[in-house]
């Protein structure tokens, strides 16, 4: 599933070309597409391990900290 609003594939395509040139390696275009999916999947798994309650819990923690921000006691 690819979305035009995702910046990750654009970043990988931008970095992939110069990286191939610097290493002197020529990769088929299908490998870059599969590499995007593998890295994206790994990032999802990492995020689920690090923050299992998701963005909602991170937002809740941020709101609690901002509520107490000017006066921590």
Helices and strands as residue ranges (DSSP letters): H 8-23, H 29-50, H 54-68
